[in-house]
Amino acid sequence: MPKKRSGGGLTGTQQAAKFLGVSVLAGAVLAGIALPAFGVLGLAAKGTVEGFDEIPANLKTPPLSQRTTILDKDGGPIATVYSRDRTVVPLTDISPYMQKAIVAIEDSRFYEHGAVDLKGVLRAANRNAQSGGVSQGASTLTQQYVKNVFVEEAGDDPDKVAQATQQTIGRKIRELKFAIQVEEELGKKKILENYLNITFFGQQAYGIEAASHRYFSKSAKNLKLEEAALLAGIVQSPSRYDPVNDTEEATKRRNTVIQRMADVKDISQAEADKAKKTEIDLKVSRPKNGCITAVKGAGFFCDYVRKVFLTDPAFGKTQEDRAKVWNQGGLTVRTTLDPQAQESAQESIKSHVYKSDEVATALSIVEPGTGKVLAMGQSRPYGGGKNETYMNLSVDEDMGGGAGYQPGSTFKPIVAAAALEQGIQPTQSYASPYQMDYPSPVQTCKGPWSGTDKVENENESEVGPYGMKEATAKSVNTYYVQLISQIGVCPVTELARKMGVERANGQPIQQVPSITLGTQEMSPLTMASGYATFANRGTYCTPIAIESITGPNGKEMDVPKTDCTRAMSQKTADTINTLLEGVVEDGTGQEAGLGSRPSAGKTGTTDFRLAAWFVGYTPNMAGAVWVGDPAHKKKMVDITIGGQYHDKVFGGAVPGPIWRDAMSGALDGKEAPGFNTINIPNPEKDKDKGRDRDRDRPGNDNGDNGNGGGNNGGNGGNAGEGDGNNGDNKPDPGQGPGGFTGDPGADNGGGTFPDFP
């Protein structure tokens, strides 16, 4: 059966049906809230037909989604994020011109009728019946407000949005009943205020305040007549009347609004004529949303904060619950970010590694004793452009990072701490030959490990016996292989877990002795937090990024606090602090030294020089720096980084100076406490001391191309490290005996333990 007559118009039956549809709405109003006789014409809810008076009259108004502001620890802005850019303002902060303009063009009898304008319904019915189409609507501002509530509740779900906006009599009837409730409960002025705050004005702007800033870079209370008319005109069709993309069409619509204001006596005709002659003068503020707008290079920290919110059950039982709260917005999130530390970190990164370099760097700084993340940055900026990335190189995979990077010899202090916890003395000496087989079998948590892998030191002159202090300062591989073989793998992995040191991909650390050389992939934040345990004299504190959150209602939300637990004894931690001070003072980490400020740390360089590290700390800050190829492909040999050529990259030469400069600025003006240190005798040996460069994996590089000789064979392999000898005769900056007798700590809270035998 054809839908139209031969002349192209609707049939008489169809015209009657269309008129009847509008009449149904009028009848609903006249009948109050009873419409059982016309239920068959209208609302289908979940597949069933309901009568008008069966529709629940309690309109649940969802909180309006607003922008969320992320602040640093001092209250300075980091970034603004939002699902919908909106700032809710009271009616008193909205220009009277704007109030009059929206009423004039959308519902000129707004203050005269109830929830539904019966005259408007009948007028629309007559016009539509005459035209054979829908040439005129009849929705009041109250009804439009109700519809916008449904849209807001639908969020970003396209199916729910379609249901909230579908052109059916059923939806109109539902709007009618809720409009009646709203009129009774709120009153005209509050409805107008809510309407102006919820309505979409195009260009990602929701609500009049956001729209005023978007188009005119001013507050809604300062809108002039012609500006208010322009914005009021946009509401009917934000894309068609967009003044940014179609000034001519927007001007016509604006002038229509101005004339309508004159017709209803809101302004004089003279005012209208003058306003219509005024050219549109936009001062557009582009949308600024998301972590890409973060200051001081804090985009990745901003994204980390978002990830923390979305993954922590403290903010909602399910992922969906947490996402709903975040997208609703209106939050003020005060974080742990230290603006001084963040700025210093980014300046150091920029000066040492360029964003266009073949490799990248990432740095994280945490506060021992609190777990607060003070800084987080990387050389490749946050974004999707050239030499940019959205991957946070500082964090684990489940928090927006990658699968992590082998930490190399920066893992050795964890092995040393596990040994001390097992009763091994720091004076423990091993033969530590230049090359040796892994001792076999070695006990693990799952039983004995057996293998035939080999391990080598930096060069052939690096031969023991060594004690723990000198072996740590020089990063002697064969010493640490013997150490983990004596105590077993299980105590090491257990201590690592207590220190929060876990693999970036979420998998458990493998039960193989080669972990002593840093073969399991970690993230910089993990390593910084783990080393903060040493600085905090053996107590590990989980990292936190959020100090407080204030909701849109002005109330503070509960936020997770750091969880501090003892991972090792104070004596063990103090011993490690003594060992790692030696690394900075006389060992592989001299280029990372902070001068007179006490510091400790460890270098690391991984197999084939795919990554280099420096992880270090003072008693009040701990930081980890990684340099390498995020794709694990580029070997750092014959490479230019930050404009400086390197024949081979090792932990002390690139990550070390980045850490030094970042920490120096971050700690500037802050107290400089010392460590509680001990005296560890270091017997002198009448032999060549060997080189002190960080070479923490097997493979002799004497004059070779720096590719290392890592043995990656069975049972977890030996990935080791590779700070090889370049084949020159230059004195190494780390050359020297490396012995020291401890810090007297007279006036800085430091102290000493009795000497070890």
Residue pairs with C-beta under 8 A, 6 or more apart in sequence:
3 10
3 11
3 14
4 10
4 11
5 11
9 132
10 18
10 132
10 133
15 129
15 132
18 128
18 129
18 134
19 125
19 128
19 129
20 41
21 41
21 169
22 121
22 122
22 124
22 125
22 128
22 138
23 125
24 35
24 38
24 41
24 42
24 169
24 173
25 116
25 121
25 138
25 169
25 172
25 173
25 176
26 118
26 121
26 122
26 125
27 35
27 38
28 35
28 38
28 52
28 116
28 173
28 176
28 177
29 114
29 115
29 116
29 118
29 121
29 176
30 118
31 52
33 52
33 53
33 57
33 177
33 180
34 52
34 53
35 42
35 51
35 52
35 53
35 173
36 51
36 52
36 53
38 52
39 49
39 50
39 51
39 52
39 54
40 49
41 169
42 49
42 52
42 168
42 169
42 170
42 172
42 173
43 49
43 50
43 52
43 55
43 169
43 170
43 171
43 173
43 174
44 50
44 170
45 55
52 173
52 176
52 177
55 173
55 174
55 177
57 177
57 178
57 180
57 181
58 181
59 146
59 149
59 178
59 181
59 182
60 153
61 149
62 149
62 152
62 153
62 328
63 328
63 330
63 552
64 86
64 88
64 152
64 197
64 198
64 206
64 207
64 330
65 82
65 83
65 84
65 86
65 152
65 155
65 206
65 327
65 328
65 329
65 330
66 82
66 84
66 86
66 87
66 88
66 328
66 329
66 330
66 552
67 80
67 81
67 82
67 85
67 86
67 87
67 289
67 329
67 330
68 80
68 81
68 82
68 326
68 329
68 330
68 331
68 332
68 333
69 77
69 80
69 331
69 332
69 333
70 77
70 78
70 79
70 80
70 81
70 294
70 302
70 305
70 333
70 335
71 77
71 78
71 332
71 333
71 334
71 335
72 78
72 298
72 334
72 335
72 337
72 338
72 339
72 342
73 334
73 335
73 336
73 337
73 338
73 339
73 372
73 547
74 339
75 334
76 295
76 339
77 295
78 294
78 295
78 296
78 298
78 301
78 302
78 335
78 337
79 290
79 291
79 293
79 294
79 295
79 298
79 299
79 302
80 288
80 289
80 293
81 289
81 290
81 291
81 302
81 306
81 329
82 289
82 329
83 155
83 156
83 326
83 327
83 328
83 329
84 204
84 206
84 329
85 204
85 205
85 206
85 210
85 214
85 287
85 289
86 197
86 205
86 206
86 207
86 209
86 210
86 329
87 207
87 209
87 210
87 213
88 197
88 207
88 209
88 330
88 552
89 197
89 207
89 208
89 209
89 219
89 220
89 221
90 193
91 99
91 189
91 190
91 192
91 193
91 196
92 221
93 209
93 219
93 220
93 221
94 193
94 196
94 208
94 209
94 220
94 221
95 220
95 221
95 222
95 223
95 224
95 228
97 223
97 224
97 225
97 227
97 228
97 229
98 196
98 208
98 220
98 223
98 228
98 231
98 232
99 192
99 196
100 228
100 261
100 266
100 267
101 225
101 228
101 229
101 231
101 232
101 257
101 261
101 266
102 141
102 192
102 195
102 196
102 232
102 235
103 110
103 111
103 141
103 192
104 232
104 257
104 260
104 261
104 263
104 264
104 266
105 232
105 233
105 235
105 236
105 256
105 257
105 260
105 261
106 141
106 144
106 232
106 235
106 236
107 117
107 139
107 140
107 141
107 144
108 260
108 264
109 117
109 119
109 120
110 140
110 141
110 188
110 192
111 188
113 119
113 120
113 140
114 180
114 183
115 140
115 142
115 143
115 176
115 179
115 180
115 182
115 183
116 138
116 140
116 142
116 143
116 176
116 179
116 180
117 138
117 140
120 138
120 140
121 138
123 136
123 138
124 136
124 137
124 138
125 138
127 135
127 136
128 134
128 135
128 136
139 147
139 175
140 179
141 191
141 192
141 195
142 179
142 182
142 183
142 191
143 172
143 175
143 176
143 179
144 195
144 199
145 179
145 182
145 191
145 194
145 195
145 198
146 175
146 178
146 179
146 182
147 164
147 165
147 175
148 195
148 198
148 199
148 200
149 178
149 198
150 164
150 165
151 161
151 164
151 165
152 198
153 160
153 164
154 160
154 161
154 163
154 164
155 324
155 327
156 327
164 171
165 171
182 191
183 191
186 194
196 207
196 208
196 220
197 207
197 208
197 209
198 206
198 207
199 206
199 207
199 208
199 235
200 206
200 235
200 238
201 207
201 208
201 210
201 211
201 214
201 215
201 231
201 234
201 235
201 238
202 211
202 234
202 238
202 239
202 241
202 242
203 211
203 214
203 215
203 238
203 242
203 244
203 284
203 287
204 214
204 287
204 289
205 211
205 213
205 214
205 215
205 287
208 220
208 231
209 219
209 220
211 220
211 231
211 234
212 218
212 219
212 220
212 222
212 223
212 227
212 231
213 219
213 285
214 284
214 285
214 287
215 227
215 230
215 231
215 243
215 244
215 282
215 283
215 284
216 223
216 227
216 282
216 283
217 283
217 284
217 285
218 283
223 231
225 258
225 261
225 267
225 271
225 275
226 254
226 258
226 275
226 276
226 278
226 280
229 254
229 255
229 257
229 258
229 261
229 275
230 243
230 250
230 253
230 254
230 257
230 280
232 257
233 241
233 250
233 253
233 254
233 256
233 257
234 241
234 242
234 243
234 250
234 253
236 253
240 246
240 249
241 249
241 250
241 253
242 250
243 250
243 251
243 280
243 282
244 282
244 284
247 280
250 280
251 280
254 276
254 280
255 276
258 267
258 272
258 275
258 276
259 272
259 276
261 267
261 272
262 268
262 269
262 271
262 272
267 275
291 299
291 300
291 302
291 303
291 306
291 382
292 299
292 382
292 383
294 301
294 302
294 382
296 339
296 342
296 343
296 346
297 342
297 345
297 346
297 349
297 377
297 381
297 382
298 337
298 342
298 376
298 377
299 381
299 382
299 383
300 376
300 377
300 378
300 382
300 392
300 393
300 394
300 395
300 400
301 335
301 337
301 342
301 373
301 375
301 376
301 377
301 545
302 382
303 382
303 390
303 392
303 400
304 373
304 376
304 392
304 394
304 395
304 399
304 400
304 545
305 333
305 335
305 545
305 546
306 326
307 395
307 399
307 400
308 399
308 545
308 546
309 315
309 322
309 325
309 326
309 333
309 546
310 319
310 322
310 323
310 326
311 319
311 322
311 398
311 399
312 322
312 560
314 558
314 559
314 560
315 321
315 322
315 325
315 326
315 557
316 322
316 324
316 325
325 331
328 552
329 552
330 551
330 552
331 549
331 550
331 551
331 552
331 557
332 549
332 550
333 546
333 548
333 549
334 546
334 547
334 548
334 549
334 550
335 545
335 546
335 547
336 367
336 372
336 373
336 374
336 544
336 545
336 546
336 547
337 373
337 374
337 375
337 376
337 545
338 365
338 374
338 375
338 666
340 665
340 666
340 668
341 365
341 374
341 375
341 621
341 662
341 665
341 666
342 374
342 375
342 376
342 377
343 665
344 375
344 661
344 662
344 663
344 664
344 665
344 666
344 668
345 363
345 365
345 375
345 376
345 377
345 623
345 662
345 665
345 666
346 377
347 661
347 662
347 665
348 363
348 658
348 659
348 661
348 662
348 665
349 361
349 363
349 377
349 378
349 379
349 658
349 662
350 379
351 642
351 661
352 361
352 641
352 642
352 654
352 657
352 658
352 661
353 359
353 360
353 361
353 379
353 627
353 641
353 642
353 654
353 658
354 379
354 641
354 642
354 643
355 379
355 380
355 381
355 387
355 388
356 387
357 379
357 640
357 641
357 642
358 629
358 634
358 639
358 641
359 627
359 628
359 629
359 634
359 636
359 639
359 641
360 378
360 379
360 380
360 393
360 627
360 628
360 629
360 630
361 378
361 379
361 625
361 626
361 627
361 654
361 655
361 658
362 377
362 378
362 379
362 392
362 393
362 394
362 524
362 625
362 626
363 375
363 376
363 377
363 378
363 394
363 524
363 623
363 624
363 625
363 626
363 658
363 659
363 662
364 373
364 375
364 376
364 394
364 395
364 524
364 525
364 528
364 623
364 624
365 373
365 374
365 375
365 376
365 528
365 621
365 622
365 623
365 662
365 663
365 666
366 372
366 373
366 374
366 525
366 528
366 529
366 532
366 543
366 621
366 622
366 623
367 374
367 532
367 620
367 621
367 622
368 532
368 533
368 535
368 536
368 541
368 617
368 619
368 620
368 621
368 622
369 532
369 535
369 536
369 539
369 541
369 564
370 541
370 544
370 562
371 529
371 532
371 541
371 542
371 543
371 544
371 562
371 563
371 564
372 543
372 544
372 545
372 547
372 562
373 525
373 543
373 544
373 545
374 621
374 666
375 623
375 662
375 666
376 392
376 394
376 395
376 525
377 394
378 392
378 393
378 394
380 387
380 388
380 389
380 393
381 387
381 388
381 389
382 388
382 389
382 390
383 389
383 390
384 390
389 630
390 400
391 400
391 401
391 402
391 630
392 399
392 400
392 401
393 401
393 402
393 523
393 524
393 626
393 630
394 401
394 523
394 524
394 525
395 401
395 504
395 523
395 524
395 525
396 404
396 502
396 504
396 505
396 506
396 523
396 525
396 526
397 403
397 404
397 504
397 505
397 506
398 506
401 504
401 523
402 504
402 630
403 504
403 505
403 521
404 503
404 504
404 505
404 521
404 522
404 523
404 526
405 504
405 521
405 522
405 523
405 606
405 610
405 611
405 613
405 626
405 628
405 632
406 518
406 519
406 520
406 521
406 522
406 606
406 607
406 610
406 611
406 719
407 518
407 520
407 521
407 522
407 527
407 604
407 606
407 613
407 615
408 517
408 518
408 603
408 604
408 605
408 606
408 611
408 612
408 613
408 651
408 696
408 697
408 720
408 721
409 475
409 517
409 518
409 602
409 603
409 604
409 605
409 651
409 694
409 696
409 697
409 721
410 518
410 527
410 602
410 603
410 604
410 613
410 614
410 615
410 624
410 651
411 501
411 515
411 516
411 517
411 518
411 520
411 522
411 604
412 472
412 475
412 480
412 516
412 517
412 518
412 602
412 696
413 472
413 531
413 534
413 576
413 579
413 580
413 602
414 492
414 495
414 496
414 499
414 501
414 530
415 480
415 483
415 484
415 492
415 515
415 516
416 426
416 468
416 472
416 480
416 483
416 576
416 579
417 495
417 534
417 568
417 572
417 573
417 575
417 576
418 487
418 491
418 492
418 494
418 495
419 428
419 468
419 483
419 484
419 486
419 487
419 491
420 426
420 568
420 571
420 572
420 575
420 576
421 491
421 495
421 568
421 569
421 572
422 487
422 491
424 483
424 486
424 487
425 756
425 757
426 467
426 468
426 469
426 575
426 578
426 579
426 678
426 680
426 756
427 467
427 468
427 680
427 681
427 756
427 757
428 467
428 468
428 483
429 464
429 465
429 466
429 467
429 683
430 464
430 465
430 466
430 471
430 478
430 479
430 482
430 483
431 464
431 465
431 482
432 457
432 463
432 464
432 465
432 466
432 471
432 476
432 478
432 479
432 482
433 457
433 463
433 464
433 478
434 456
434 457
434 459
434 460
434 461
434 462
434 463
434 478
435 454
435 455
435 456
435 457
435 478
435 698
436 454
436 455
436 478
436 481
436 482
437 452
437 453
437 454
437 455
438 451
438 452
438 453
438 454
438 455
438 481
438 485
438 513
438 514
438 718
439 481
439 482
439 485
439 513
440 449
440 450
440 451
440 452
441 448
441 449
441 450
442 448
442 449
442 450
442 484
442 485
442 488
442 489
442 513
443 449
443 488
443 489
443 490
444 488
444 489
444 490
444 511
444 512
445 489
445 490
445 493
445 494
445 511
446 511
449 489
449 511
449 512
449 513
449 715
450 715
451 512
451 513
451 713
451 714
451 715
451 716
452 713
452 714
453 514
453 711
453 713
453 714
453 715
453 717
453 718
454 698
454 711
454 718
455 477
455 478
455 481
455 517
455 697
455 698
455 711
455 718
455 720
456 477
456 478
456 697
456 698
456 699
456 700
456 709
456 720
457 463
457 476
457 477
457 478
457 690
457 695
458 474
458 475
458 690
458 691
458 693
458 695
458 700
458 701
458 723
458 724
458 725
459 690
459 691
459 695
459 700
459 701
459 702
459 725
460 700
460 702
461 688
461 690
461 691
462 474
462 476
462 690
462 691
462 695
463 687
463 690
464 471
464 476
464 478
464 479
465 685
466 474
466 476
466 479
467 680
467 681
467 682
467 683
468 479
468 483
468 579
468 680
469 578
469 579
469 582
469 680
469 682
469 738
469 739
470 476
470 682
470 737
470 738
470 739
471 479
471 480
472 579
472 580
472 582
472 583
472 587
472 602
473 579
473 582
473 583
473 586
473 587
473 588
473 692
473 734
473 738
474 587
474 588
474 690
474 691
474 692
474 734
474 738
475 583
475 587
475 588
475 602
475 603
475 694
475 695
475 696
475 721
477 517
477 695
477 696
477 697
477 698
477 720
477 721
480 516
480 517
481 513
481 516
481 517
483 516
484 492
484 513
484 515
484 516
485 513
489 511
489 512
489 513
489 515
490 511
492 515
492 516
493 508
493 509
493 511
493 515
495 567
495 568
496 502
496 509
496 530
497 509
498 540
498 565
498 567
498 568
499 529
499 530
499 533
499 540
499 567
499 568
500 526
500 529
500 530
500 533
500 540
500 542
500 543
501 522
501 526
501 527
501 529
501 530
502 508
502 509
502 522
502 526
503 509
503 520
503 521
503 522
504 521
504 522
504 523
504 526
505 521
509 515
509 520
510 519
510 520
510 716
511 716
512 519
512 715
512 716
512 717
513 716
514 716
514 717
514 718
514 719
514 720
515 716
517 696
517 697
517 698
517 718
517 719
517 720
517 721
518 604
518 606
518 696
518 719
518 721
519 716
519 717
519 718
519 719
519 720
524 624
524 625
524 626
525 543
525 624
526 624
527 613
527 615
527 624
528 615
528 622
528 623
528 624
529 540
529 541
529 542
529 543
529 622
530 540
531 601
531 615
531 616
531 617
531 622
531 624
532 540
532 541
532 617
532 622
533 539
533 540
533 567
533 568
533 573
534 573
534 576
534 577
534 580
534 600
534 617
535 577
535 600
535 617
535 618
535 619
535 620
535 621
535 622
536 573
537 570
537 573
537 574
537 676
538 566
538 567
538 568
538 569
538 570
538 572
538 573
539 564
539 565
539 566
539 567
540 564
540 565
540 566
540 567
541 562
541 563
541 564
542 562
542 563
542 564
543 562
544 560
544 561
544 562
546 559
546 560
547 559
548 556
548 557
548 559
549 556
549 557
549 559
550 556
550 557
551 557
570 676
571 678
571 753
574 675
574 676
574 677
574 678
574 753
575 678
575 680
577 600
577 675
577 676
577 677
578 675
578 677
578 678
578 680
578 740
578 742
578 743
579 600
579 680
580 600
580 601
580 602
580 616
581 598
581 599
581 600
581 675
581 677
581 740
581 743
582 738
582 739
582 740
583 589
583 600
583 601
583 602
583 603
584 590
584 592
584 593
584 594
584 599
584 600
584 601
584 616
585 593
585 740
586 692
586 734
586 736
586 737
586 738
586 739
586 740
587 692
587 734
587 738
588 602
588 603
588 650
588 651
588 652
588 692
588 693
588 694
588 723
588 734
589 601
589 602
589 603
589 614
589 616
589 651
589 652
589 656
589 694
589 734
590 652
590 656
590 733
590 734
591 652
591 653
591 656
591 657
591 660
591 733
592 599
592 601
592 603
592 614
592 616
592 652
592 655
592 656
592 657
592 659
592 660
593 599
593 660
594 618
594 660
594 663
594 664
594 667
596 672
597 618
597 667
597 672
598 618
598 619
598 672
598 673
598 674
598 675
598 743
598 748
598 750
599 616
599 617
599 618
599 663
600 616
600 617
600 618
600 675
601 614
601 615
601 616
601 617
601 659
602 614
602 615
602 616
602 651
603 612
603 613
603 614
603 650
603 651
603 652
603 655
603 656
603 694
603 696
603 723
604 611
604 612
604 613
604 614
604 615
604 651
604 694
604 696
604 721
605 611
605 612
605 613
605 649
605 650
605 651
605 694
605 695
605 696
605 697
605 721
605 722
605 723
606 612
606 613
606 628
606 697
606 719
606 720
606 721
606 722
607 697
607 708
607 710
607 712
607 719
607 720
607 721
607 722
608 635
608 707
608 708
608 710
608 722
609 635
609 636
609 637
609 648
609 649
609 650
609 706
609 707
609 708
609 722
610 628
610 629
610 632
610 633
610 634
610 635
610 636
611 626
611 627
611 628
611 629
611 632
612 626
612 627
612 628
612 636
612 649
612 650
612 651
612 653
612 654
612 655
613 624
613 625
613 626
613 627
613 651
613 655
614 624
614 625
614 651
614 652
614 655
614 656
614 658
614 659
615 622
615 623
615 624
615 625
615 659
616 622
616 623
616 659
616 663
617 623
618 663
618 667
618 672
618 673
619 673
619 674
619 675
620 667
620 670
620 671
620 673
621 663
621 666
621 667
623 659
623 662
623 663
623 666
624 659
625 655
625 656
625 658
625 659
625 662
626 655
627 636
627 641
627 649
627 654
627 655
627 658
628 634
628 636
629 636
635 706
635 707
636 646
636 648
636 649
636 654
637 647
637 648
637 649
637 705
637 706
637 707
638 646
638 647
638 706
639 645
639 646
639 649
640 646
641 649
641 654
646 653
646 654
647 706
647 726
648 701
648 706
648 722
648 723
648 724
648 726
650 693
650 694
650 695
650 722
650 723
651 694
651 723
652 693
652 694
652 723
652 733
652 734
672 748
673 748
673 749
673 750
674 743
674 745
674 748
674 749
674 750
675 743
675 745
675 750
676 745
676 750
676 751
676 752
676 753
677 742
677 743
677 745
677 750
677 751
677 752
677 753
678 742
678 752
678 753
678 754
678 755
678 756
679 741
679 742
679 752
679 753
679 754
679 755
679 756
680 742
680 755
680 756
681 755
681 756
681 757
682 737
682 738
682 739
684 737
684 739
689 735
689 736
689 737
691 725
691 732
691 734
691 735
692 732
692 733
692 734
692 735
692 736
692 738
693 723
693 725
693 732
693 734
694 721
694 723
694 734
695 701
695 721
695 722
695 723
695 724
695 725
696 720
696 721
696 723
697 708
697 710
697 718
697 719
697 720
697 721
697 722
698 708
698 709
698 710
698 711
698 718
698 720
699 708
699 709
699 710
699 711
699 720
699 722
699 724
700 709
700 724
700 725
701 707
701 708
701 709
701 722
701 723
701 724
701 725
701 726
702 724
702 725
702 727
703 725
703 726
703 727
704 724
704 727
706 722
706 724
706 726
707 722
708 720
708 721
708 722
708 724
709 722
710 717
710 718
710 719
710 720
710 721
710 722
711 717
711 718
711 720
712 718
712 719
742 752
743 750
743 752
744 750
744 752
745 751
745 752
